[in-house]
Structures are given as structure tokens and as C-alpha cells.
């Protein structure tokens, strides 16, 4: 499966789990270490875990290699690193603090679901 297909499906999954402000960015022209970012917000630690688990379940079903993980729901930020794709699941305060949407404003917006 192509990276963009994984990114789009991951964005659909997090949206289906009621994540807020889901953004898919094409970062290929803006940075050298990743092709796509999926960024989303969650209101609670438990919800962050549920979103991550939904992505894990889909990866298992599709037999896609599991990403490397950084952060914990308790920290308010979980990162799933696929190499060419990074998924950020933020608590509301952490999303505002890190402002990745602004940091990567030169990246091409593929879509935003609000």
C-alpha cells in the first residue's frame, strides 16, 4: 500500500473515532525527513488511546508493519512514526502549544476534517 493511501486511511480512522480537526499534510516539498503528516486532536487520555488502538487494529488487519511510537496518552501527545508518514495525536493543550499546523504551513494541505 502506498504511503498516501495509508495516510488517507489513517485520517479516516481517526475521524471515525471522533478525533477533532484532522489534517493531512503533504510535506514532501517542505521537509526532508517525512512525506506526510496526519495531525489530530483528542479531548482525553482515554480517547487518545482509543484512536491509537483503532489505527493498530487496522494495521494488524491489513498486515502493515507497526510504526514506532513516541509519547503517551498521559503526556497529551502520541506520535506514530511510519518513516514516510507521521501521525500526531494531541490533547487540546498540546496541539495549541506545539502548533504543528503553523510550523508546517509551507506543506501542502491535502485535506482538513473539522
Residue pairs with C-beta under 8 A, 6 or more apart in sequence:
1 62
1 64
3 35
3 36
3 82
3 84
3 85
4 26
4 35
4 36
4 110
6 64
6 82
6 85
7 24
7 36
7 38
7 85
7 110
8 24
8 110
9 58
10 38
10 55
10 58
10 85
10 87
11 22
11 24
11 38
11 40
11 111
11 113
13 51
13 54
13 55
13 58
14 22
14 38
14 40
14 51
14 54
14 55
14 87
14 89
15 22
15 40
15 113
16 54
17 47
17 50
17 51
17 54
18 47
19 40
19 41
19 42
19 47
19 51
19 89
20 40
20 41
20 42
20 43
20 92
20 114
21 39
21 40
21 41
21 95
21 112
21 113
21 114
22 38
22 39
22 40
22 112
22 113
22 114
23 37
23 38
23 39
23 40
23 101
23 109
23 111
23 112
23 113
24 36
24 37
24 38
24 109
24 110
24 111
24 112
25 36
25 37
25 38
25 39
25 104
25 107
25 108
25 109
25 110
26 35
26 36
26 107
26 108
26 109
26 110
27 34
27 35
27 36
27 37
27 104
27 107
27 108
28 35
28 36
29 106
29 107
29 108
30 104
30 106
30 107
30 108
31 104
31 107
34 83
34 84
34 85
34 86
35 84
35 85
36 84
36 85
36 86
36 110
37 85
37 86
37 87
37 88
37 100
37 104
37 107
38 85
38 86
38 87
38 88
39 87
39 88
39 90
39 95
39 100
39 101
40 51
40 87
40 88
40 89
40 90
41 89
41 90
41 91
41 92
41 95
42 48
42 51
42 89
42 90
42 91
42 92
43 91
43 92
44 91
45 73
45 74
45 76
45 91
46 73
48 73
48 76
48 78
48 89
48 91
49 73
51 89
52 69
52 73
52 78
52 80
52 89
55 80
55 87
56 66
58 64
59 65
59 66
59 67
60 66
65 82
67 80
67 81
67 82
67 85
67 87
68 80
68 81
69 78
69 79
69 80
69 81
70 78
70 79
70 81
71 77
71 78
71 79
72 78
75 94
76 90
76 91
76 93
76 94
77 88
77 89
77 90
77 91
77 94
77 98
78 88
78 89
79 86
79 87
79 88
79 89
80 86
80 87
80 89
88 100
90 98
